[in-house]
């Protein structure tokens, strides 16, 4: 969801959603296991890193 908000230009909402996910234990290493696509997971990881650390 944070990625979608960031793409839509809602940076503050994206940061809020990113921080909420981190608070509940979401980690960057999970991205590939959820998407099962290396290219998509690398793109998403790179985008989310602009909001903060993933690990």
C-alpha positions in Angstrom: 0.0 0.0 0.0 2.9 2.4 0.8 4.2 1.8 -2.7 0.9 2.7 -4.3 0.6 5.9 -2.3 4.1 6.8 -3.2 3.4 6.2 -6.9 0.3 8.4 -6.6 2.4 11.2 -5.1 1.1 10.9 -1.5 4.5 10.8 0.2 3.2 11.5 3.7 0.6 8.8 3.5 3.2 6.4 2.0 5.6 7.1 5.0 2.7 6.6 7.4 1.8 3.2 5.9 5.5 2.2 5.7 6.1 3.0 9.3 2.9 1.1 10.3 4.2 -2.0 8.4 7.5 -1.7 10.1 5.8 -1.4 13.5 3.9 -4.6 12.9 7.1 -6.5 11.9 7.2 -6.4 8.1 10.7 -6.7 6.8 12.3 -6.3 3.4 13.4 -9.9 3.1 9.8 -10.9 2.9 9.2 -9.0 -0.4 10.6 -11.8 -2.6 8.8 -14.5 -0.8 5.5 -12.8 -1.2 5.8 -11.7 -4.8 7.8 -14.7 -6.1 9.2 -12.5 -8.8 12.8 -11.2 -8.6 12.4 -8.2 -10.9 9.2 -7.0 -9.2 10.6 -7.6 -5.7 13.8 -5.6 -6.6 11.7 -2.7 -8.0 9.4 -2.7 -4.9 12.4 -2.9 -2.5 14.1 0.0 -4.3 11.0 2.1 -4.1 10.3 1.4 -0.4 14.0 2.1 0.5 13.3 5.7 -0.3 10.9 5.7 2.7 13.3 4.2 5.2 15.3 1.1 6.0 13.7 -2.3 5.3 15.6 -4.4 7.8 
